[in-house]
């Protein structure tokens, strides 16, 4: 049995694929099971997928940029007229010789080549959409899919007859951390409320900057676990060393990226989470039942992070703080207020759990295996 996954662009496409693969293996633990992945070249994605025993094949990929700069004027024609067609040809021959039983696409610009080539070869295609507002790639690819799985109760621009709302696949392993193990692994003091700050797989420089502006004041009240992003780590580390007095350094735990073992312990230890509003982060936070402040990325395509955030916060599971209102001292006072209101936090935790869909990966895995019977 061979299943080909397609997607790529961010960690938000790769981590759900890993969650689904793990659930398929639990249901179907047989040696003839083979997972492959087709997408754009990304060293970070390759590391994550290879650890799961998923064979990785790279193809040329491109995207249509809808903002205007002089670079885009040259990049769009190259991507549309050269990279994407060449990628489709690469994908066609790879899929032809691999002969997968089905293709599961997680979306993103990296999925177009595999899905289109698979459709030409009459391979059954299934699609998952993470966000309320689908990207251009998924809006194009939905016509080639037998079924479309959605994360939110309603998805814009998709026929509700074709979409199955299951949630965003979450790795069940990240729900299994413990405060005791977190204290050992992350060297936490746990004498103050623990705040976890997540900037997505790429980090969030503007969030980092605002955190640094008030870092000493934050650490007087809270212990902070801060994922700042690989490319931002050295800069954030250097600045934090300059501005922090010695007595507060033990309350600040800076990481370029939290890998699974670190992330699950950070989740377990945290009393409150501050995050971007990617679908992956929202559904992990919900599954853990953690209160949160969401800071949507304003440049996200189709404004999907803003829409995701407000859909999640509709039942009071989180507070949405758009970047225009994300001033350091307002943020600090908001945190202080929320952490001083145990009844309010309890309501947020309950609402998060009600929204959560921790079995999404298992449901999708079961659906795919049932199709292959």
C-alpha positions as CSV (number, residue, x, y, z in Angstrom):
1,X,0.0,0.0,0.0
2,X,1.5,3.3,-1.1
3,X,0.3,6.7,-0.1
4,X,1.8,9.9,-1.6
5,X,1.5,13.1,0.3
6,X,1.8,16.5,-1.4
7,X,2.1,20.0,0.0
8,X,4.7,22.4,1.3
9,X,5.5,26.0,2.0
10,X,5.4,26.0,5.8
11,X,5.5,23.7,8.8
12,X,1.7,24.1,8.9
13,X,1.6,21.8,5.9
14,X,4.1,19.2,7.1
15,X,3.1,18.6,10.7
16,X,-0.5,17.5,9.9
17,X,1.0,15.0,7.4
18,X,3.1,13.5,10.1
19,X,0.1,13.3,12.4
20,X,-1.9,11.4,9.7
21,X,1.0,9.0,8.9
22,X,1.3,8.1,12.6
23,X,-2.4,7.3,12.9
24,X,-2.4,5.3,9.7
25,X,0.5,3.2,11.1
26,X,-1.4,2.6,14.3
27,X,-4.5,1.3,12.4
28,X,-2.5,-0.5,9.7
29,X,0.8,-1.7,11.2
30,X,1.8,-3.9,8.2
31,X,5.2,-4.0,6.3
32,X,3.7,-3.3,2.9
33,X,2.7,0.3,4.0
34,X,4.8,2.9,2.2
35,X,4.7,6.7,2.7
36,X,6.2,9.2,0.2
37,X,6.1,13.0,0.0
38,X,6.3,15.2,-3.0
39,X,6.9,18.9,-2.6
40,X,9.3,21.9,-2.9
41,X,12.9,21.6,-1.6
42,X,13.1,22.5,2.1
43,X,15.8,21.1,4.4
44,X,13.8,21.6,7.5
45,X,10.8,19.7,6.1
46,X,13.1,17.0,4.9
47,X,14.5,16.4,8.4
48,X,11.0,16.2,9.9
49,X,9.6,13.8,7.3
50,X,12.7,11.6,7.1
51,X,12.5,11.0,10.9
52,X,9.1,9.5,10.3
53,X,10.3,7.1,7.6
54,X,8.6,9.1,4.8
55,X,10.5,9.1,1.5
56,X,10.9,12.6,0.2
57,X,11.1,13.7,-3.5
58,X,11.6,17.3,-4.5
59,X,10.1,19.0,-7.6
60,X,10.3,22.5,-8.9
61,X,7.5,24.7,-7.5
62,X,6.4,28.2,-7.9
63,X,3.6,30.5,-6.8
64,X,1.6,33.5,-8.0
65,X,2.4,36.5,-5.9
66,X,-0.4,39.0,-5.7
67,X,1.6,41.9,-4.4
68,X,3.5,44.3,-6.6
69,X,7.3,44.8,-6.4
70,X,9.9,45.0,-9.1
71,X,11.1,41.5,-8.1
72,X,7.6,40.0,-8.5
73,X,7.4,41.4,-12.0
74,X,10.2,39.0,-12.9
75,X,9.4,36.2,-10.5
76,X,5.8,35.5,-11.4
77,X,6.4,34.8,-15.1
78,X,9.4,32.5,-14.3
79,X,7.3,30.6,-11.8
80,X,4.2,30.3,-13.9
81,X,5.8,29.7,-17.3
82,X,8.8,27.6,-16.2
83,X,9.0,26.3,-12.6
84,X,5.4,25.0,-12.3
85,X,5.3,23.3,-15.7
86,X,8.7,21.7,-15.1
87,X,7.5,20.6,-11.7
88,X,4.4,19.0,-13.2
89,X,6.5,17.0,-15.6
90,X,8.8,15.9,-12.8
91,X,5.9,14.9,-10.7
92,X,4.2,13.1,-13.5
93,X,7.2,10.7,-14.0
94,X,7.8,10.2,-10.3
95,X,4.1,9.3,-9.7
96,X,4.0,7.1,-12.8
97,X,6.9,4.9,-11.6
98,X,5.8,5.1,-7.9
99,X,2.2,4.2,-8.7
100,X,0.7,5.3,-5.4
101,X,-2.8,4.0,-4.4
102,X,-3.9,7.6,-3.5
103,X,-2.6,11.1,-3.1
104,X,-3.3,13.2,0.0
105,X,-2.6,16.9,-0.5
106,X,-2.2,19.2,2.5
107,X,-2.3,22.3,0.2
108,X,0.0,25.1,-0.3
109,X,1.9,26.2,-3.5
110,X,4.0,23.0,-3.2
111,X,1.1,20.7,-3.8
112,X,0.0,21.8,-7.3
113,X,2.5,19.7,-9.2
114,X,1.8,16.5,-7.5
115,X,-2.0,16.8,-7.4
116,X,-2.3,17.8,-11.1
117,X,0.1,15.1,-12.3
118,X,-1.7,12.5,-10.1
119,X,-5.1,13.6,-11.6
120,X,-3.7,13.2,-15.1
121,X,-2.6,9.6,-14.1
122,X,-6.1,8.9,-12.6
123,X,-4.8,8.5,-9.1
124,X,-7.5,9.3,-6.5
125,X,-6.8,12.6,-4.8
126,X,-7.9,13.8,-1.3
127,X,-7.4,17.3,-0.1
128,X,-7.2,19.0,3.3
129,X,-7.8,22.7,3.9
130,X,-6.4,24.2,7.1
131,X,-7.9,27.6,7.1
132,X,-11.3,29.3,6.9
133,X,-10.2,31.1,3.7
134,X,-8.5,28.7,1.3
135,X,-5.4,29.8,-0.6
136,X,-5.2,30.1,-4.3
137,X,-3.6,26.6,-4.7
138,X,-6.4,24.8,-2.9
139,X,-9.1,26.7,-4.6
140,X,-7.6,25.5,-7.9
141,X,-7.0,21.9,-6.7
142,X,-10.4,21.2,-5.2
143,X,-11.8,20.4,-8.6
144,X,-9.4,17.5,-8.9
145,X,-10.2,16.0,-5.4
146,X,-12.7,13.2,-4.6
147,X,-13.1,14.6,-1.1
148,X,-12.0,17.7,0.7
149,X,-11.4,17.7,4.5
150,X,-11.8,21.1,6.3
151,X,-10.6,22.3,9.7
152,X,-13.3,24.8,10.6
153,X,-17.1,24.3,10.6
154,X,-17.4,26.4,7.5
155,X,-14.8,27.0,4.7
156,X,-15.1,29.9,2.3
157,X,-15.3,29.3,-1.5
158,X,-15.8,25.5,-1.1
159,X,-19.0,23.7,-1.8
160,X,-20.3,22.5,1.6
161,X,-21.5,19.3,-0.2
162,X,-17.9,18.4,-1.0
163,X,-16.2,19.3,2.3
164,X,-16.0,17.2,5.5
165,X,-15.3,19.2,8.6
166,X,-12.9,17.2,10.8
167,X,-10.5,19.7,12.2
168,X,-6.8,20.2,11.6
169,X,-4.7,17.0,12.3
170,X,-2.8,17.3,15.5
171,X,0.0,15.0,16.6
172,X,-1.5,13.2,19.7
173,X,2.0,12.9,21.1
174,X,2.3,16.6,21.8
175,X,-0.7,16.3,24.2
176,X,1.3,14.0,26.5
177,X,3.8,16.3,28.2
178,X,4.1,16.7,32.0
179,X,5.0,19.7,34.2
180,X,7.7,17.6,36.0
181,X,9.4,16.6,32.8
182,X,9.1,20.1,31.4
183,X,10.9,21.4,34.5
184,X,13.8,19.0,33.9
185,X,14.0,19.4,30.1
186,X,13.5,23.1,29.8
187,X,15.1,24.1,33.2
188,X,12.0,25.8,34.4
189,X,11.6,27.3,37.9
190,X,7.8,27.2,37.9
191,X,7.5,29.8,40.7
192,X,5.6,32.2,38.5
193,X,2.9,31.6,35.9
194,X,4.5,30.2,32.7
195,X,3.8,32.0,29.4
196,X,4.6,30.2,26.2
197,X,5.2,32.5,23.2
198,X,5.1,30.9,19.7
199,X,5.8,32.6,16.5
200,X,5.0,29.8,14.0
201,X,7.6,27.6,12.3
202,X,9.3,30.7,10.8
203,X,9.3,32.8,14.0
204,X,7.7,36.2,14.1
205,X,10.2,39.1,14.2
206,X,7.6,41.8,15.0
207,X,6.3,39.8,17.9
208,X,9.9,39.2,19.1
209,X,10.5,43.0,19.0
210,X,7.5,43.8,21.1
211,X,8.3,41.1,23.6
212,X,11.9,42.4,24.0
213,X,10.6,45.9,24.6
214,X,8.9,44.8,27.8
215,X,11.0,41.7,28.6
216,X,12.2,42.8,32.1
217,X,8.7,43.8,33.1
218,X,7.3,40.5,31.8
219,X,9.8,38.5,33.7
220,X,9.0,40.2,37.0
221,X,5.5,38.7,36.8
222,X,5.9,35.6,34.6
223,X,8.3,32.9,33.5
224,X,8.7,32.9,29.7
225,X,9.3,30.2,27.2
226,X,9.9,32.0,23.9
227,X,10.2,30.3,20.5
228,X,11.6,33.1,18.3
229,X,12.5,31.4,15.0
230,X,15.8,30.0,13.7
231,X,16.7,33.1,11.7
232,X,15.9,35.5,14.6
233,X,17.6,33.5,17.4
234,X,21.0,35.1,17.5
235,X,19.6,38.6,17.4
236,X,17.0,38.0,20.1
237,X,19.5,36.2,22.3
238,X,22.1,39.0,22.0
239,X,19.5,41.7,22.8
240,X,18.0,39.8,25.7
241,X,21.4,39.4,27.3
242,X,21.9,43.2,27.1
243,X,18.6,44.2,28.6
244,X,18.0,41.6,31.3
245,X,19.3,42.0,34.8
246,X,21.0,38.9,36.2
247,X,18.3,38.0,38.6
248,X,15.7,37.6,35.8
249,X,17.7,35.5,33.4
250,X,16.6,32.2,34.9
251,X,13.0,33.1,34.1
252,X,13.6,33.5,30.4
253,X,13.9,30.4,28.2
254,X,14.7,31.2,24.6
255,X,14.6,28.7,21.7
256,X,15.0,29.1,18.0
257,X,12.5,26.3,17.4
258,X,10.7,23.8,19.8
259,X,11.0,20.3,18.4
260,X,8.3,17.8,19.4
261,X,9.7,16.7,22.7
262,X,10.4,20.2,23.8
263,X,7.1,21.5,22.5
264,X,5.0,19.0,24.3
265,X,6.7,19.7,27.6
266,X,6.4,23.5,27.0
267,X,2.7,23.0,26.3
268,X,2.3,21.0,29.5
269,X,4.1,23.6,31.6
270,X,2.4,26.7,30.2
271,X,-0.4,28.4,32.0
272,X,-1.0,30.7,29.0
273,X,0.0,30.8,25.3
274,X,0.7,33.7,23.0
275,X,0.7,32.7,19.4
276,X,0.3,33.6,15.8
277,X,-3.0,32.3,14.4
278,X,-2.1,29.6,12.0
279,X,-4.6,26.7,12.0
280,X,-2.0,24.3,13.3
281,X,-1.3,26.4,16.3
282,X,-4.9,27.1,17.0
283,X,-5.9,23.4,17.0
284,X,-3.0,22.4,19.1
285,X,-3.8,25.1,21.7
286,X,-7.5,24.0,21.6
287,X,-6.7,20.3,22.1
288,X,-4.6,21.2,25.1
289,X,-7.4,23.4,26.5
290,X,-5.0,26.3,27.1
291,X,-6.1,30.0,27.3
292,X,-4.4,32.1,24.8
293,X,-3.8,35.5,23.0
294,X,-3.7,35.2,19.3
295,X,-1.8,37.7,17.2
296,X,-2.7,37.1,13.5
297,X,-0.1,37.7,10.8
298,X,-1.6,40.6,8.9
299,X,0.2,39.7,5.6
300,X,-1.2,36.1,5.5
301,X,-2.9,35.3,2.2
302,X,-6.6,35.9,2.1
303,X,-6.2,37.4,5.6
304,X,-6.7,33.8,6.7
305,X,-5.0,34.2,10.1
306,X,-7.3,37.0,11.1
307,X,-10.3,35.0,10.1
308,X,-9.0,31.9,11.8
309,X,-8.4,33.8,15.0
310,X,-11.8,35.4,15.2
311,X,-13.6,32.1,14.4
312,X,-11.7,30.4,17.2
313,X,-12.3,33.3,19.6
314,X,-16.0,33.5,18.8
315,X,-16.8,31.3,21.8
316,X,-14.3,33.1,24.1
317,X,-11.6,30.5,23.9
318,X,-9.0,33.2,23.1
319,X,-8.4,36.9,23.0
320,X,-7.5,38.3,19.5
321,X,-4.9,41.1,19.5
322,X,-4.4,42.4,15.9
323,X,-0.9,43.8,15.2
324,X,-2.3,47.4,14.9
325,X,-3.3,47.1,18.6
326,X,-0.3,45.1,19.7
327,X,1.5,47.7,21.7
328,X,3.9,46.3,24.3
329,X,2.4,47.8,27.5
330,X,-1.2,47.2,26.5
331,X,-0.2,43.5,25.9
332,X,1.5,43.3,29.2
333,X,-1.5,44.8,31.1
334,X,-3.8,42.4,29.2
335,X,-1.7,39.4,30.3
336,X,-1.6,40.6,33.9
337,X,-5.4,41.1,33.9
338,X,-6.2,37.7,32.4
339,X,-3.8,35.8,34.7
340,X,-5.3,37.5,37.7
341,X,-8.8,36.2,36.7
342,X,-9.0,32.4,37.4
343,X,-12.7,32.2,36.6
344,X,-12.1,33.9,33.2
345,X,-9.2,31.5,32.5
346,X,-11.3,28.5,33.4
347,X,-14.0,29.7,30.9
348,X,-11.3,30.1,28.2
349,X,-10.0,26.6,28.9
350,X,-13.5,25.1,28.7
351,X,-14.3,26.9,25.4
352,X,-11.0,25.8,23.9
353,X,-11.8,22.1,24.7
354,X,-15.2,22.5,23.2
355,X,-13.7,23.8,20.0
356,X,-11.0,21.2,19.8
357,X,-10.8,18.3,17.4
358,X,-8.0,16.1,18.7
359,X,-9.1,13.0,16.7
360,X,-8.9,14.7,13.3
361,X,-5.8,12.8,12.2
362,X,-7.3,9.5,13.3
363,X,-10.6,10.2,11.4
364,X,-8.7,11.1,8.2
365,X,-6.5,8.1,8.5
366,X,-9.5,5.8,9.0
367,X,-11.2,7.4,6.0
368,X,-8.2,6.9,3.7
369,X,-7.7,3.3,4.8
370,X,-11.4,2.5,4.3
371,X,-11.2,3.9,0.8
372,X,-8.3,1.6,0.0
373,X,-10.0,-1.6,1.2
